């Protein structure tokens, strides 16, 4: 998301100048609703997916398409549904976070 944020600062980063860019897959850090809204402004027909992997060795464990409705509704965007053949659980005991850690 922070990489895309840098591109969004360039006024030429839009559908008019980059017609073939139709999907954005975000992972590695928190995706904010403001980035989603900015992307939708520059690439109105694009699809934006938020993905999550609990460790550096995992590529994607869960994913969901982030629509404008989701971006408007949630201040913290969902990381999606688990991928087929994945096992996911929340570790609340060994984590300092209020919600626990996705494992």
Order of alpha helices (4+ residues) and beta strands (2+ residues): alpha-beta-alpha-beta-beta-alpha-beta-beta-beta
